[in-house]
Structure formats: C-alpha cells, structure tokens
C-alpha cells in the first residue's frame, strides 16, 4: 500500500493532467462562471458576455483573470471596443491566436 504522501502526489499529478487537457473555452467558461457566481453549466459559450449577464466591471475582471491564467498581457486587440458583444467561443479563439503569436515571437 502506498503512503499518504504518494497518494497525494498521484492526485496532484492527475489534477495537473486534467487541467492541461482543459480547453481554452472551458477555462474561460469556468472563469466567467466564477465572476458571475453561476454554475459552469449555465455558461453557454455561444452567447455574448452581455447575454450571459456580464457588466463592464465583470468584463474588466475577466480581462485581468485572462492575463493571469494565460500569462500574457491583455490588450485592446484581445478585448475590442465592444467586448460585451463577444461570445465565449470568440474570446477563446482570440486567446488561442494571441498565445500562438506570442509563442512564435518568443521562439525567434
């Protein structure tokens, strides 16, 4: 039988693998659910942030959390003039594109 420390290490490793497998859309859904104090299941990724009930302050908080989660500076390109009209899926695509471009410039 393995020690409690080994069991805890195994659970931690499993959690990290599951976290890596989580898609950008799922991460954003989870963040938005936390901000709006909703269940993740209630966050429809095809609805706009405004339709989900996000206020302008909620969107600012989402921008800050996005910076922290994805480890890059959120700029006006990522959150355009009307960020409330973006869907979660559209935002995830922008995050992924931004991250890919950041990786490309870091490797050159």
Chimera marker file (.cmm) of the C-alpha trace (Angstrom):
<marker_set name="trace">
<marker id="1" x="0.000" y="0.000" z="0.000" r="1" g="1" b="0" radius="0.5"/>
<marker id="2" x="1.373" y="3.429" z="-0.935" r="1" g="1" b="0" radius="0.5"/>
<marker id="3" x="1.924" y="6.166" z="1.610" r="1" g="1" b="0" radius="0.5"/>
<marker id="4" x="-0.428" y="9.077" z="2.036" r="1" g="1" b="0" radius="0.5"/>
<marker id="5" x="2.221" y="11.356" z="0.529" r="1" g="1" b="0" radius="0.5"/>
<marker id="6" x="2.463" y="9.147" z="-2.594" r="1" g="1" b="0" radius="0.5"/>
<marker id="7" x="-1.319" y="9.074" z="-2.935" r="1" g="1" b="0" radius="0.5"/>
<marker id="8" x="-1.474" y="12.865" z="-2.650" r="1" g="1" b="0" radius="0.5"/>
<marker id="9" x="1.273" y="13.235" z="-5.270" r="1" g="1" b="0" radius="0.5"/>
<marker id="10" x="-0.683" y="10.945" z="-7.619" r="1" g="1" b="0" radius="0.5"/>
<marker id="11" x="-3.854" y="13.029" z="-7.183" r="1" g="1" b="0" radius="0.5"/>
<marker id="12" x="-1.916" y="16.249" z="-7.786" r="1" g="1" b="0" radius="0.5"/>
<marker id="13" x="-0.376" y="14.825" z="-10.962" r="1" g="1" b="0" radius="0.5"/>
<marker id="14" x="-3.798" y="13.712" z="-12.177" r="1" g="1" b="0" radius="0.5"/>
<marker id="15" x="-5.262" y="17.171" z="-11.476" r="1" g="1" b="0" radius="0.5"/>
<marker id="16" x="-2.457" y="18.817" z="-13.465" r="1" g="1" b="0" radius="0.5"/>
<marker id="17" x="-3.043" y="16.482" z="-16.423" r="1" g="1" b="0" radius="0.5"/>
<marker id="18" x="-6.771" y="17.221" z="-16.369" r="1" g="1" b="0" radius="0.5"/>
<marker id="19" x="-6.051" y="20.948" z="-16.158" r="1" g="1" b="0" radius="0.5"/>
<marker id="20" x="-3.749" y="20.770" z="-19.201" r="1" g="1" b="0" radius="0.5"/>
<marker id="21" x="-6.432" y="18.913" z="-21.142" r="1" g="1" b="0" radius="0.5"/>
<marker id="22" x="-8.998" y="21.623" z="-20.409" r="1" g="1" b="0" radius="0.5"/>
<marker id="23" x="-9.716" y="23.715" z="-23.488" r="1" g="1" b="0" radius="0.5"/>
<marker id="24" x="-9.440" y="27.488" z="-23.592" r="1" g="1" b="0" radius="0.5"/>
<marker id="25" x="-13.218" y="27.709" z="-23.949" r="1" g="1" b="0" radius="0.5"/>
<marker id="26" x="-13.717" y="25.552" z="-20.849" r="1" g="1" b="0" radius="0.5"/>
<marker id="27" x="-11.222" y="27.643" z="-18.855" r="1" g="1" b="0" radius="0.5"/>
<marker id="28" x="-12.997" y="30.844" z="-19.883" r="1" g="1" b="0" radius="0.5"/>
<marker id="29" x="-16.378" y="29.327" z="-19.043" r="1" g="1" b="0" radius="0.5"/>
<marker id="30" x="-15.062" y="28.427" z="-15.586" r="1" g="1" b="0" radius="0.5"/>
<marker id="31" x="-13.658" y="31.942" z="-15.070" r="1" g="1" b="0" radius="0.5"/>
<marker id="32" x="-16.876" y="33.617" z="-16.218" r="1" g="1" b="0" radius="0.5"/>
<marker id="33" x="-18.946" y="31.331" z="-14.016" r="1" g="1" b="0" radius="0.5"/>
<marker id="34" x="-16.831" y="32.384" z="-11.042" r="1" g="1" b="0" radius="0.5"/>
<marker id="35" x="-17.168" y="36.072" z="-11.854" r="1" g="1" b="0" radius="0.5"/>
<marker id="36" x="-20.923" y="35.850" z="-12.401" r="1" g="1" b="0" radius="0.5"/>
<marker id="37" x="-21.390" y="33.426" z="-9.499" r="1" g="1" b="0" radius="0.5"/>
<marker id="38" x="-23.108" y="30.922" z="-11.780" r="1" g="1" b="0" radius="0.5"/>
<marker id="39" x="-22.728" y="27.209" z="-12.342" r="1" g="1" b="0" radius="0.5"/>
<marker id="40" x="-20.396" y="26.427" z="-15.229" r="1" g="1" b="0" radius="0.5"/>
<marker id="41" x="-23.229" y="24.509" z="-16.906" r="1" g="1" b="0" radius="0.5"/>
<marker id="42" x="-25.171" y="27.804" z="-17.162" r="1" g="1" b="0" radius="0.5"/>
<marker id="43" x="-22.433" y="29.493" z="-19.205" r="1" g="1" b="0" radius="0.5"/>
<marker id="44" x="-23.372" y="28.933" z="-22.849" r="1" g="1" b="0" radius="0.5"/>
<marker id="45" x="-20.192" y="29.539" z="-24.880" r="1" g="1" b="0" radius="0.5"/>
<marker id="46" x="-22.235" y="30.660" z="-27.897" r="1" g="1" b="0" radius="0.5"/>
<marker id="47" x="-23.806" y="33.585" z="-26.013" r="1" g="1" b="0" radius="0.5"/>
<marker id="48" x="-22.223" y="37.004" z="-25.752" r="1" g="1" b="0" radius="0.5"/>
<marker id="49" x="-20.762" y="38.175" z="-22.477" r="1" g="1" b="0" radius="0.5"/>
<marker id="50" x="-23.629" y="40.670" z="-22.178" r="1" g="1" b="0" radius="0.5"/>
<marker id="51" x="-26.216" y="37.942" z="-22.800" r="1" g="1" b="0" radius="0.5"/>
<marker id="52" x="-24.586" y="35.932" z="-20.022" r="1" g="1" b="0" radius="0.5"/>
<marker id="53" x="-25.149" y="38.890" z="-17.693" r="1" g="1" b="0" radius="0.5"/>
<marker id="54" x="-21.637" y="40.334" z="-17.572" r="1" g="1" b="0" radius="0.5"/>
<marker id="55" x="-21.358" y="44.015" z="-16.686" r="1" g="1" b="0" radius="0.5"/>
<marker id="56" x="-18.479" y="46.225" z="-17.801" r="1" g="1" b="0" radius="0.5"/>
<marker id="57" x="-16.797" y="45.633" z="-14.427" r="1" g="1" b="0" radius="0.5"/>
<marker id="58" x="-17.214" y="41.872" z="-14.874" r="1" g="1" b="0" radius="0.5"/>
<marker id="59" x="-15.503" y="42.142" z="-18.268" r="1" g="1" b="0" radius="0.5"/>
<marker id="60" x="-12.600" y="44.063" z="-16.710" r="1" g="1" b="0" radius="0.5"/>
<marker id="61" x="-12.274" y="41.326" z="-14.096" r="1" g="1" b="0" radius="0.5"/>
<marker id="62" x="-12.353" y="38.731" z="-16.876" r="1" g="1" b="0" radius="0.5"/>
<marker id="63" x="-9.543" y="40.584" z="-18.677" r="1" g="1" b="0" radius="0.5"/>
<marker id="64" x="-7.422" y="40.556" z="-15.513" r="1" g="1" b="0" radius="0.5"/>
<marker id="65" x="-8.110" y="36.873" z="-14.869" r="1" g="1" b="0" radius="0.5"/>
<marker id="66" x="-7.347" y="36.093" z="-18.520" r="1" g="1" b="0" radius="0.5"/>
<marker id="67" x="-3.947" y="37.751" z="-18.133" r="1" g="1" b="0" radius="0.5"/>
<marker id="68" x="-3.231" y="35.713" z="-15.022" r="1" g="1" b="0" radius="0.5"/>
<marker id="69" x="-4.473" y="32.393" z="-16.412" r="1" g="1" b="0" radius="0.5"/>
<marker id="70" x="-2.885" y="32.581" z="-19.865" r="1" g="1" b="0" radius="0.5"/>
<marker id="71" x="0.220" y="34.532" z="-18.826" r="1" g="1" b="0" radius="0.5"/>
<marker id="72" x="0.185" y="37.348" z="-21.371" r="1" g="1" b="0" radius="0.5"/>
<marker id="73" x="-0.855" y="40.969" z="-21.351" r="1" g="1" b="0" radius="0.5"/>
<marker id="74" x="-4.418" y="41.548" z="-22.476" r="1" g="1" b="0" radius="0.5"/>
<marker id="75" x="-4.585" y="44.455" z="-24.894" r="1" g="1" b="0" radius="0.5"/>
<marker id="76" x="-7.210" y="46.264" z="-26.944" r="1" g="1" b="0" radius="0.5"/>
<marker id="77" x="-6.805" y="43.710" z="-29.733" r="1" g="1" b="0" radius="0.5"/>
<marker id="78" x="-7.980" y="40.936" z="-27.463" r="1" g="1" b="0" radius="0.5"/>
<marker id="79" x="-10.832" y="42.918" z="-25.944" r="1" g="1" b="0" radius="0.5"/>
<marker id="80" x="-12.174" y="45.161" z="-28.727" r="1" g="1" b="0" radius="0.5"/>
<marker id="81" x="-14.249" y="48.312" z="-28.315" r="1" g="1" b="0" radius="0.5"/>
<marker id="82" x="-17.452" y="46.328" z="-27.663" r="1" g="1" b="0" radius="0.5"/>
<marker id="83" x="-16.179" y="43.350" z="-25.619" r="1" g="1" b="0" radius="0.5"/>
<marker id="84" x="-19.645" y="42.568" z="-24.275" r="1" g="1" b="0" radius="0.5"/>
<marker id="85" x="-20.762" y="41.519" z="-27.754" r="1" g="1" b="0" radius="0.5"/>
<marker id="86" x="-18.120" y="38.765" z="-27.937" r="1" g="1" b="0" radius="0.5"/>
<marker id="87" x="-19.105" y="35.173" z="-27.317" r="1" g="1" b="0" radius="0.5"/>
<marker id="88" x="-17.040" y="32.892" z="-25.103" r="1" g="1" b="0" radius="0.5"/>
<marker id="89" x="-16.064" y="30.890" z="-28.195" r="1" g="1" b="0" radius="0.5"/>
<marker id="90" x="-14.878" y="34.057" z="-29.992" r="1" g="1" b="0" radius="0.5"/>
<marker id="91" x="-12.889" y="35.137" z="-26.958" r="1" g="1" b="0" radius="0.5"/>
<marker id="92" x="-11.306" y="31.667" z="-26.694" r="1" g="1" b="0" radius="0.5"/>
<marker id="93" x="-10.264" y="31.876" z="-30.344" r="1" g="1" b="0" radius="0.5"/>
<marker id="94" x="-8.652" y="35.282" z="-29.773" r="1" g="1" b="0" radius="0.5"/>
<marker id="95" x="-6.839" y="33.987" z="-26.681" r="1" g="1" b="0" radius="0.5"/>
<marker id="96" x="-5.549" y="30.963" z="-28.602" r="1" g="1" b="0" radius="0.5"/>
<marker id="97" x="-4.447" y="33.117" z="-31.560" r="1" g="1" b="0" radius="0.5"/>
<marker id="98" x="-2.735" y="35.590" z="-29.260" r="1" g="1" b="0" radius="0.5"/>
<marker id="99" x="-0.968" y="32.801" z="-27.409" r="1" g="1" b="0" radius="0.5"/>
<marker id="100" x="0.209" y="31.230" z="-30.687" r="1" g="1" b="0" radius="0.5"/>
<marker id="101" x="1.599" y="34.557" z="-31.902" r="1" g="1" b="0" radius="0.5"/>
<marker id="102" x="3.331" y="35.076" z="-28.550" r="1" g="1" b="0" radius="0.5"/>
<marker id="103" x="4.979" y="31.643" z="-28.817" r="1" g="1" b="0" radius="0.5"/>
<marker id="104" x="6.127" y="32.421" z="-32.384" r="1" g="1" b="0" radius="0.5"/>
<marker id="105" x="7.805" y="35.679" z="-31.341" r="1" g="1" b="0" radius="0.5"/>
<marker id="106" x="9.358" y="34.070" z="-28.260" r="1" g="1" b="0" radius="0.5"/>
<marker id="107" x="10.986" y="31.393" z="-30.423" r="1" g="1" b="0" radius="0.5"/>
<marker id="108" x="12.601" y="33.851" z="-32.839" r="1" g="1" b="0" radius="0.5"/>
<link id1="1" id2="2" r="1" g="1" b="0" radius="0.2"/>
<link id1="2" id2="3" r="1" g="1" b="0" radius="0.2"/>
<link id1="3" id2="4" r="1" g="1" b="0" radius="0.2"/>
<link id1="4" id2="5" r="1" g="1" b="0" radius="0.2"/>
<link id1="5" id2="6" r="1" g="1" b="0" radius="0.2"/>
<link id1="6" id2="7" r="1" g="1" b="0" radius="0.2"/>
<link id1="7" id2="8" r="1" g="1" b="0" radius="0.2"/>
<link id1="8" id2="9" r="1" g="1" b="0" radius="0.2"/>
<link id1="9" id2="10" r="1" g="1" b="0" radius="0.2"/>
<link id1="10" id2="11" r="1" g="1" b="0" radius="0.2"/>
<link id1="11" id2="12" r="1" g="1" b="0" radius="0.2"/>
<link id1="12" id2="13" r="1" g="1" b="0" radius="0.2"/>
<link id1="13" id2="14" r="1" g="1" b="0" radius="0.2"/>
<link id1="14" id2="15" r="1" g="1" b="0" radius="0.2"/>
<link id1="15" id2="16" r="1" g="1" b="0" radius="0.2"/>
<link id1="16" id2="17" r="1" g="1" b="0" radius="0.2"/>
<link id1="17" id2="18" r="1" g="1" b="0" radius="0.2"/>
<link id1="18" id2="19" r="1" g="1" b="0" radius="0.2"/>
<link id1="19" id2="20" r="1" g="1" b="0" radius="0.2"/>
<link id1="20" id2="21" r="1" g="1" b="0" radius="0.2"/>
<link id1="21" id2="22" r="1" g="1" b="0" radius="0.2"/>
<link id1="22" id2="23" r="1" g="1" b="0" radius="0.2"/>
<link id1="23" id2="24" r="1" g="1" b="0" radius="0.2"/>
<link id1="24" id2="25" r="1" g="1" b="0" radius="0.2"/>
<link id1="25" id2="26" r="1" g="1" b="0" radius="0.2"/>
<link id1="26" id2="27" r="1" g="1" b="0" radius="0.2"/>
<link id1="27" id2="28" r="1" g="1" b="0" radius="0.2"/>
<link id1="28" id2="29" r="1" g="1" b="0" radius="0.2"/>
<link id1="29" id2="30" r="1" g="1" b="0" radius="0.2"/>
<link id1="30" id2="31" r="1" g="1" b="0" radius="0.2"/>
<link id1="31" id2="32" r="1" g="1" b="0" radius="0.2"/>
<link id1="32" id2="33" r="1" g="1" b="0" radius="0.2"/>
<link id1="33" id2="34" r="1" g="1" b="0" radius="0.2"/>
<link id1="34" id2="35" r="1" g="1" b="0" radius="0.2"/>
<link id1="35" id2="36" r="1" g="1" b="0" radius="0.2"/>
<link id1="36" id2="37" r="1" g="1" b="0" radius="0.2"/>
<link id1="37" id2="38" r="1" g="1" b="0" radius="0.2"/>
<link id1="38" id2="39" r="1" g="1" b="0" radius="0.2"/>
<link id1="39" id2="40" r="1" g="1" b="0" radius="0.2"/>
<link id1="40" id2="41" r="1" g="1" b="0" radius="0.2"/>
<link id1="41" id2="42" r="1" g="1" b="0" radius="0.2"/>
<link id1="42" id2="43" r="1" g="1" b="0" radius="0.2"/>
<link id1="43" id2="44" r="1" g="1" b="0" radius="0.2"/>
<link id1="44" id2="45" r="1" g="1" b="0" radius="0.2"/>
<link id1="45" id2="46" r="1" g="1" b="0" radius="0.2"/>
<link id1="46" id2="47" r="1" g="1" b="0" radius="0.2"/>
<link id1="47" id2="48" r="1" g="1" b="0" radius="0.2"/>
<link id1="48" id2="49" r="1" g="1" b="0" radius="0.2"/>
<link id1="49" id2="50" r="1" g="1" b="0" radius="0.2"/>
<link id1="50" id2="51" r="1" g="1" b="0" radius="0.2"/>
<link id1="51" id2="52" r="1" g="1" b="0" radius="0.2"/>
<link id1="52" id2="53" r="1" g="1" b="0" radius="0.2"/>
<link id1="53" id2="54" r="1" g="1" b="0" radius="0.2"/>
<link id1="54" id2="55" r="1" g="1" b="0" radius="0.2"/>
<link id1="55" id2="56" r="1" g="1" b="0" radius="0.2"/>
<link id1="56" id2="57" r="1" g="1" b="0" radius="0.2"/>
<link id1="57" id2="58" r="1" g="1" b="0" radius="0.2"/>
<link id1="58" id2="59" r="1" g="1" b="0" radius="0.2"/>
<link id1="59" id2="60" r="1" g="1" b="0" radius="0.2"/>
<link id1="60" id2="61" r="1" g="1" b="0" radius="0.2"/>
<link id1="61" id2="62" r="1" g="1" b="0" radius="0.2"/>
<link id1="62" id2="63" r="1" g="1" b="0" radius="0.2"/>
<link id1="63" id2="64" r="1" g="1" b="0" radius="0.2"/>
<link id1="64" id2="65" r="1" g="1" b="0" radius="0.2"/>
<link id1="65" id2="66" r="1" g="1" b="0" radius="0.2"/>
<link id1="66" id2="67" r="1" g="1" b="0" radius="0.2"/>
<link id1="67" id2="68" r="1" g="1" b="0" radius="0.2"/>
<link id1="68" id2="69" r="1" g="1" b="0" radius="0.2"/>
<link id1="69" id2="70" r="1" g="1" b="0" radius="0.2"/>
<link id1="70" id2="71" r="1" g="1" b="0" radius="0.2"/>
<link id1="71" id2="72" r="1" g="1" b="0" radius="0.2"/>
<link id1="72" id2="73" r="1" g="1" b="0" radius="0.2"/>
<link id1="73" id2="74" r="1" g="1" b="0" radius="0.2"/>
<link id1="74" id2="75" r="1" g="1" b="0" radius="0.2"/>
<link id1="75" id2="76" r="1" g="1" b="0" radius="0.2"/>
<link id1="76" id2="77" r="1" g="1" b="0" radius="0.2"/>
<link id1="77" id2="78" r="1" g="1" b="0" radius="0.2"/>
<link id1="78" id2="79" r="1" g="1" b="0" radius="0.2"/>
<link id1="79" id2="80" r="1" g="1" b="0" radius="0.2"/>
<link id1="80" id2="81" r="1" g="1" b="0" radius="0.2"/>
<link id1="81" id2="82" r="1" g="1" b="0" radius="0.2"/>
<link id1="82" id2="83" r="1" g="1" b="0" radius="0.2"/>
<link id1="83" id2="84" r="1" g="1" b="0" radius="0.2"/>
<link id1="84" id2="85" r="1" g="1" b="0" radius="0.2"/>
<link id1="85" id2="86" r="1" g="1" b="0" radius="0.2"/>
<link id1="86" id2="87" r="1" g="1" b="0" radius="0.2"/>
<link id1="87" id2="88" r="1" g="1" b="0" radius="0.2"/>
<link id1="88" id2="89" r="1" g="1" b="0" radius="0.2"/>
<link id1="89" id2="90" r="1" g="1" b="0" radius="0.2"/>
<link id1="90" id2="91" r="1" g="1" b="0" radius="0.2"/>
<link id1="91" id2="92" r="1" g="1" b="0" radius="0.2"/>
<link id1="92" id2="93" r="1" g="1" b="0" radius="0.2"/>
<link id1="93" id2="94" r="1" g="1" b="0" radius="0.2"/>
<link id1="94" id2="95" r="1" g="1" b="0" radius="0.2"/>
<link id1="95" id2="96" r="1" g="1" b="0" radius="0.2"/>
<link id1="96" id2="97" r="1" g="1" b="0" radius="0.2"/>
<link id1="97" id2="98" r="1" g="1" b="0" radius="0.2"/>
<link id1="98" id2="99" r="1" g="1" b="0" radius="0.2"/>
<link id1="99" id2="100" r="1" g="1" b="0" radius="0.2"/>
<link id1="100" id2="101" r="1" g="1" b="0" radius="0.2"/>
<link id1="101" id2="102" r="1" g="1" b="0" radius="0.2"/>
<link id1="102" id2="103" r="1" g="1" b="0" radius="0.2"/>
<link id1="103" id2="104" r="1" g="1" b="0" radius="0.2"/>
<link id1="104" id2="105" r="1" g="1" b="0" radius="0.2"/>
<link id1="105" id2="106" r="1" g="1" b="0" radius="0.2"/>
<link id1="106" id2="107" r="1" g="1" b="0" radius="0.2"/>
<link id1="107" id2="108" r="1" g="1" b="0" radius="0.2"/>
</marker_set>
